[in-house]
């Protein structure tokens, strides 16, 4: 999915690259062993959503939106710092506001929307809204996650630091 030797690939840690490889293996296995009775393909998104979480933490640290201490913390929450709804409350601790100021509001929105659609709404269970993904929806979500990571690397030029 992520092109080897691309700026994004070069930026990723070995563990993040392995998540991409794992995700590719799941997609390939799904193509070889289709299951017409499967009601939810969210499992295909999981390695890419986990990769995205690691990527965001690394990106935020490397561009100065969060500290090394926040990066290393077991208590740091991406969804909180990336939420546009909390930007005013968090002030200088908002990665969303920091990215909007330093790079562009559009990038901040893309990062947030991908986080929300590609992770939170897929992996949380809401009794009133059990979200199941078709194969096409899972593939689209994966493509979106990768595209926003590539866009982020390109805009921030973080791979050159």
MIDOSE-1310 file (N, C-alpha, C; in nm, 2 decimals, decimal comma, always signed):
residues 161
xxxx	+0,08/-0,12/+0,00/+0,00/+0,00/+0,00/+0,09/+0,13/+0,00; +0,18/+0,14/+0,10/+0,27/+0,25/+0,10/+0,39/+0,21/+0,01; +0,42/+0,30/-0,08/+0,53/+0,27/-0,17/+0,67/+0,27/-0,10; +0,74/+0,15/-0,11/+0,88/+0,15/-0,05/+0,96/+0,26/-0,11
xxxx	+1,04/+0,32/-0,03/+1,13/+0,43/-0,07/+1,06/+0,56/-0,10; +0,93/+0,57/-0,08/+0,86/+0,70/-0,08/+0,90/+0,78/+0,04; +0,88/+0,91/+0,03/+0,91/+0,99/+0,15/+0,83/+0,94/+0,28; +0,71/+0,90/+0,26/+0,63/+0,85/+0,38/+0,70/+0,72/+0,43
xxxx	+0,73/+0,63/+0,34/+0,80/+0,50/+0,39/+0,93/+0,53/+0,46; +1,01/+0,62/+0,41/+1,13/+0,66/+0,47/+1,11/+0,72/+0,61; +1,00/+0,79/+0,63/+0,97/+0,85/+0,76/+0,92/+0,76/+0,86; +0,86/+0,65/+0,82/+0,80/+0,55/+0,92/+0,91/+0,47/+0,99
xxxx	+0,87/+0,44/+1,11/+0,96/+0,35/+1,19/+0,95/+0,21/+1,14; +1,04/+0,12/+1,18/+1,03/-0,02/+1,14/+0,90/-0,08/+1,19; +0,86/-0,05/+1,30/+0,73/-0,10/+1,36/+0,61/-0,05/+1,28; +0,61/+0,07/+1,23/+0,51/+0,13/+1,15/+0,51/+0,06/+1,01
xxxx	+0,62/+0,04/+0,96/+0,63/-0,03/+0,83/+0,58/-0,17/+0,84; +0,60/-0,24/+0,95/+0,55/-0,37/+0,97/+0,40/-0,37/+0,97; +0,34/-0,27/+1,03/+0,19/-0,26/+1,04/+0,14/-0,25/+0,89; +0,20/-0,17/+0,81/+0,16/-0,16/+0,67/+0,17/-0,30/+0,60
xxxx	+0,28/-0,37/+0,63/+0,30/-0,50/+0,57/+0,19/-0,60/+0,62; +0,16/-0,59/+0,75/+0,06/-0,68/+0,81/-0,08/-0,65/+0,74; -0,11/-0,52/+0,72/-0,23/-0,48/+0,66/-0,24/-0,53/+0,52; -0,13/-0,52/+0,44/-0,13/-0,57/+0,31/-0,15/-0,72/+0,30
xxxx	-0,10/-0,79/+0,40/-0,12/-0,94/+0,41/-0,27/-0,97/+0,43; -0,33/-0,90/+0,52/-0,47/-0,92/+0,55/-0,56/-0,89/+0,42; -0,52/-0,78/+0,35/-0,60/-0,75/+0,23/-0,58/-0,86/+0,12; -0,46/-0,91/+0,11/-0,43/-1,02/+0,01/-0,50/-1,14/+0,05
xxxx	-0,50/-1,18/+0,18/-0,57/-1,30/+0,23/-0,72/-1,29/+0,20; -0,77/-1,17/+0,22/-0,92/-1,15/+0,20/-0,95/-1,17/+0,06; -0,86/-1,13/-0,03/-0,89/-1,15/-0,18/-0,88/-1,29/-0,22; -0,79/-1,37/-0,15/-0,77/-1,51/-0,19/-0,88/-1,60/-0,12
xxxx	-0,93/-1,56/+0,00/-1,03/-1,63/+0,07/-1,15/-1,54/+0,10; -1,23/-1,51/+0,00/-1,34/-1,43/+0,02/-1,45/-1,50/+0,11; -1,52/-1,42/+0,19/-1,62/-1,48/+0,28/-1,75/-1,40/+0,25; -1,84/-1,45/+0,18/-1,97/-1,38/+0,15/-2,05/-1,36/+0,27
xxxx	-2,03/-1,43/+0,38/-2,11/-1,42/+0,50/-2,06/-1,32/+0,60; -1,94/-1,27/+0,58/-1,88/-1,18/+0,67/-1,96/-1,04/+0,67; -2,00/-1,00/+0,79/-2,08/-0,88/+0,80/-2,00/-0,75/+0,82; -1,87/-0,76/+0,85/-1,79/-0,64/+0,89/-1,64/-0,67/+0,85
xxxx	-1,59/-0,58/+0,77/-1,45/-0,58/+0,73/-1,37/-0,48/+0,80; -1,41/-0,43/+0,91/-1,33/-0,34/+0,99/-1,19/-0,39/+1,03; -1,18/-0,52/+1,04/-1,06/-0,58/+1,08/-0,95/-0,55/+0,98; -0,98/-0,53/+0,86/-0,88/-0,49/+0,76/-0,82/-0,35/+0,78
xxxx	-0,90/-0,27/+0,85/-0,85/-0,13/+0,87/-0,76/-0,13/+0,99; -0,77/-0,22/+1,09/-0,70/-0,21/+1,21/-0,55/-0,18/+1,20; -0,47/-0,26/+1,12/-0,33/-0,23/+1,12/-0,30/-0,09/+1,07; -0,38/-0,04/+0,98/-0,36/+0,09/+0,92/-0,40/+0,20/+1,02
xxxx	-0,50/+0,18/+1,10/-0,54/+0,27/+1,20/-0,44/+0,28/+1,31; -0,38/+0,17/+1,35/-0,28/+0,16/+1,45/-0,15/+0,23/+1,39; -0,12/+0,21/+1,27/-0,01/+0,28/+1,20/-0,03/+0,43/+1,20; -0,16/+0,47/+1,17/-0,19/+0,61/+1,17/-0,17/+0,68/+1,31
xxxx	-0,21/+0,61/+1,41/-0,19/+0,66/+1,54/-0,04/+0,68/+1,58; +0,04/+0,58/+1,54/+0,18/+0,60/+1,57/+0,24/+0,71/+1,48; +0,20/+0,71/+1,36/+0,24/+0,82/+1,27/+0,21/+0,96/+1,32; +0,09/+0,98/+1,37/+0,05/+1,11/+1,42/+0,13/+1,15/+1,54
xxxx	+0,15/+1,05/+1,63/+0,23/+1,09/+1,75/+0,37/+1,13/+1,71; +0,43/+1,05/+1,62/+0,56/+1,08/+1,57/+0,57/+1,22/+1,50; +0,47/+1,24/+1,41/+0,46/+1,36/+1,33/+0,45/+1,48/+1,43; +0,35/+1,47/+1,52/+0,33/+1,58/+1,62/+0,46/+1,62/+1,69
xxxx	+0,53/+1,51/+1,74/+0,66/+1,54/+1,81/+0,76/+1,60/+1,72; +0,77/+1,55/+1,60/+0,88/+1,60/+1,51/+0,86/+1,74/+1,46; +0,73/+1,78/+1,45/+0,71/+1,92/+1,40/+0,69/+2,01/+1,52; +0,70/+1,96/+1,64/+0,70/+2,05/+1,76/+0,56/+2,07/+1,82
xxxx	+0,46/+2,00/+1,77/+0,32/+2,02/+1,82/+0,30/+1,96/+1,96; +0,38/+1,85/+1,99/+0,38/+1,79/+2,12/+0,53/+1,78/+2,17; +0,54/+1,76/+2,30/+0,68/+1,74/+2,35/+0,72/+1,59/+2,35; +0,84/+1,56/+2,37/+0,89/+1,43/+2,38/+0,82/+1,35/+2,49
xxxx	+0,80/+1,42/+2,60/+0,73/+1,36/+2,72/+0,59/+1,32/+2,68; +0,52/+1,40/+2,61/+0,38/+1,37/+2,56/+0,39/+1,25/+2,47; +0,49/+1,25/+2,38/+0,51/+1,14/+2,28/+0,53/+1,01/+2,36; +0,61/+1,01/+2,46/+0,64/+0,89/+2,54/+0,53/+0,84/+2,63
xxxx	+0,44/+0,93/+2,67/+0,34/+0,91/+2,77/+0,23/+0,81/+2,73; +0,20/+0,72/+2,83/+0,09/+0,63/+2,81/-0,05/+0,70/+2,82; -0,05/+0,82/+2,87/-0,17/+0,89/+2,89/-0,21/+1,00/+2,79; -0,12/+1,02/+2,69/-0,14/+1,12/+2,59/-0,25/+1,06/+2,49
xxxx	-0,34/+1,15/+2,46/-0,45/+1,10/+2,37/-0,46/+1,19/+2,25; -0,44/+1,12/+2,13/-0,44/+1,19/+2,00/-0,58/+1,25/+1,98; -0,68/+1,18/+2,00/-0,82/+1,23/+1,98/-0,85/+1,36/+2,05; -0,79/+1,38/+2,17/-0,81/+1,50/+2,25/-0,73/+1,61/+2,18
xxxx	-0,61/+1,60/+2,16/-0,52/+1,71/+2,11/-0,55/+1,74/+1,96; -0,61/+1,65/+1,89/-0,64/+1,67/+1,75/-0,79/+1,72/+1,73; -0,87/+1,72/+1,83/-1,01/+1,76/+1,82/-1,02/+1,91/+1,79; -1,09/+1,95/+1,69/-1,11/+2,09/+1,67/-1,21/+2,15/+1,78
xxxx	-1,29/+2,06/+1,83/-1,38/+2,10/+1,94/-1,31/+2,14/+2,07; -1,19/+2,09/+2,09/-1,12/+2,12/+2,21/-1,00/+2,22/+2,19; -0,99/+2,27/+2,07/-0,87/+2,35/+2,04/-0,87/+2,48/+2,12; -0,98/+2,54/+2,14/-0,98/+2,67/+2,23/-0,96/+2,64/+2,37
xxxx	-1,01/+2,52/+2,42/-0,99/+2,49/+2,56/-0,84/+2,45/+2,59; -0,78/+2,37/+2,49/-0,65/+2,33/+2,51/-0,54/+2,43/+2,48; -0,58/+2,53/+2,41/-0,49/+2,64/+2,37/-0,36/+2,59/+2,31; -0,24/+2,61/+2,38/-0,11/+2,57/+2,32/-0,09/+2,42/+2,32
xxxx	-0,18/+2,35/+2,39/-0,16/+2,20/+2,39/-0,25/+2,13/+2,28; -0,31/+2,21/+2,19/-0,39/+2,16/+2,08/-0,30/+2,14/+1,96; -0,28/+2,02/+1,92/-0,21/+1,99/+1,80/-0,29/+2,04/+1,68; -0,42/+2,03/+1,69/-0,51/+2,08/+1,58/-0,48/+2,23/+1,55
xxxx	-0,48/+2,31/+1,65/-0,46/+2,45/+1,64/-0,32/+2,48/+1,59; -0,22/+2,41/+1,64/-0,08/+2,42/+1,61/-0,06/+2,40/+1,46; -0,12/+2,29/+1,41/-0,10/+2,25/+1,27/-0,18/+2,35/+1,18; -0,30/+2,39/+1,22/-0,37/+2,49/+1,14/-0,29/+2,62/+1,13
xxxx	-0,22/+2,66/+1,24/-0,14/+2,79/+1,23/-0,02/+2,77/+1,15; +0,06/+2,66/+1,18/+0,19/+2,65/+1,12/+0,18/+2,60/+0,97; +0,08/+2,52/+0,94/+0,08/+2,47/+0,80/-0,05/+2,51/+0,73; -0,16/+2,46/+0,77/-0,29/+2,50/+0,71/-0,41/+2,44/+0,78
xxxx	-0,52/+2,52/+0,79/-0,64/+2,47/+0,85/-0,69/+2,34/+0,77; -0,67/+2,33/+0,64/-0,71/+2,22/+0,57/-0,64/+2,09/+0,61; -0,51/+2,10/+0,64/-0,43/+1,99/+0,68/-0,49/+1,94/+0,82; -0,51/+2,04/+0,91/-0,56/+2,00/+1,04/-0,70/+1,93/+1,03
xxxx	-0,78/+1,98/+0,94/-0,91/+1,92/+0,92/-0,90/+1,78/+0,86; -0,81/+1,76/+0,77/-0,78/+1,63/+0,71/-0,73/+1,53/+0,81; -0,64/+1,57/+0,89/-0,59/+1,48/+1,00/-0,70/+1,44/+1,09; -0,78/+1,54/+1,14/-0,89/+1,51/+1,23/-0,99/+1,42/+1,17
xxxx	-1,04/+1,45/+1,05/-1,14/+1,38/+0,98/-1,10/+1,23/+0,96; -0,98/+1,21/+0,92/-0,93/+1,08/+0,90/-0,92/+1,00/+1,03; -0,88/+1,07/+1,14/-0,87/+1,01/+1,27/-1,01/+0,96/+1,31; -1,10/+1,05/+1,30/-1,24/+1,02/+1,34/-1,30/+0,91/+1,26
xxxx	-1,30/+0,93/+1,13/-1,36/+0,83/+1,04/-1,28/+0,70/+1,03; -1,15/+0,71/+1,03/-1,07/+0,59/+1,01/-1,03/+0,51/+1,14; -1,07/+0,57/+1,25/-1,03/+0,50/+1,37/-1,15/+0,50/+1,47; -1,18/+0,62/+1,52/-1,28/+0,62/+1,63/-1,42/+0,56/+1,59
xxxx	-1,47/+0,60/+1,48/-1,61/+0,56/+1,45/-1,61/+0,41/+1,40; -1,49/+0,36/+1,37/-1,49/+0,22/+1,33/-1,47/+0,12/+1,45; -1,38/+0,16/+1,54/-1,34/+0,07/+1,65/-1,41/+0,09/+1,78; -1,49/+0,19/+1,79/-1,58/+0,21/+1,91/-1,71/+0,15/+1,89
xxxx	-1,77/+0,09/+1,99/-1,90/+0,02/+1,98/-2,01/+0,11/+2,04; -2,10/+0,15/+1,96/-2,21/+0,23/+2,01/-2,34/+0,14/+1,99; -2,41/+0,11/+2,09/-2,53/+0,02/+2,08/-2,64/+0,08/+1,98; -2,65/+0,21/+1,97/-2,74/+0,27/+1,88/-2,69/+0,28/+1,74
xxxx	-2,56/+0,26/+1,72/-2,50/+0,27/+1,58/-2,39/+0,18/+1,57; -2,42/+0,05/+1,54/-2,31/-0,05/+1,52/-2,26/-0,03/+1,37; -2,15/+0,02/+1,36/-2,09/+0,06/+1,23/-2,02/-0,06/+1,17; -2,07/-0,11/+1,07/-2,00/-0,22/+1,00/-1,95/-0,17/+0,86
xxxx	-1,84/-0,22/+0,82/-1,78/-0,17/+0,69/-1,79/-0,28/+0,59; -1,83/-0,25/+0,47/-1,82/-0,34/+0,36/-1,67/-0,35/+0,32; -1,64/-0,44/+0,23/-1,50/-0,45/+0,18/-1,46/-0,32/+0,11; -1,55/-0,27/+0,03/-1,51/-0,15/-0,04/-1,49/-0,03/+0,06
xxxx	-1,57/-0,02/+0,16/-1,56/+0,09/+0,26/-1,43/+0,07/+0,34; -1,39/-0,05/+0,37/-1,27/-0,07/+0,44/-1,15/-0,03/+0,35; -1,15/-0,07/+0,23/-1,05/-0,04/+0,13/-1,04/+0,11/+0,11; -1,15/+0,18/+0,11/-1,15/+0,33/+0,09/-1,09/+0,39/+0,22
xxxx	-1,13/+0,34/+0,33/-1,07/+0,40/+0,46/-0,92/+0,38/+0,46; -0,87/+0,27/+0,42/-0,73/+0,24/+0,42/-0,66/+0,34/+0,33; -0,72/+0,36/+0,21/-0,66/+0,45/+0,11/-0,66/+0,59/+0,16; -0,76/+0,63/+0,23/-0,77/+0,76/+0,29/-0,66/+0,78/+0,40
xxxx	-0,64/+0,69/+0,48/-0,54/+0,70/+0,59/-0,40/+0,72/+0,53; -0,37/+0,64/+0,43/-0,24/+0,64/+0,36/-0,23/+0,78/+0,29; -0,33/+0,82/+0,22/-0,32/+0,95/+0,15/-0,30/+1,07/+0,24; -0,37/+1,07/+0,36/-0,35/+1,18/+0,45/-0,21/+1,18/+0,51
xxxx	-0,15/+1,06/+0,53/-0,01/+1,05/+0,59/+0,08/+1,10/+0,48; +0,06/+1,06/+0,35/+0,15/+1,11/+0,25/+0,14/+1,26/+0,23; +0,02/+1,32/+0,24/-0,01/+1,46/+0,23/+0,07/+1,53/+0,35; +0,06/+1,48/+0,47/+0,12/+1,54/+0,58/+0,27/+1,54/+0,57
xxxx	+0,33/+1,43/+0,52/+0,48/+1,43/+0,50/+0,52/+1,53/+0,40; +0,44/+1,54/+0,29/+0,47/+1,64/+0,19/+0,46/+1,78/+0,23; +0,35/+1,81/+0,30/+0,33/+1,95/+0,35/+0,43/+1,99/+0,45; +0,45/+1,91/+0,55/+0,54/+1,95/+0,66/+0,68/+1,93/+0,63
xxxx	+0,71/+1,85/+0,53/+0,85/+1,82/+0,49/+0,93/+1,75/+0,61; +0,85/+1,69/+0,69/+0,91/+1,63/+0,82/+1,02/+1,52/+0,78; +1,00/+1,46/+0,67/+1,10/+1,35/+0,63/+1,24/+1,41/+0,60; +1,25/+1,54/+0,59/+1,38/+1,60/+0,56/+1,45/+1,66/+0,68
x	+1,39/+1,64/+0,79/+1,45/+1,70/+0,92/+1,54/+1,60/+0,98
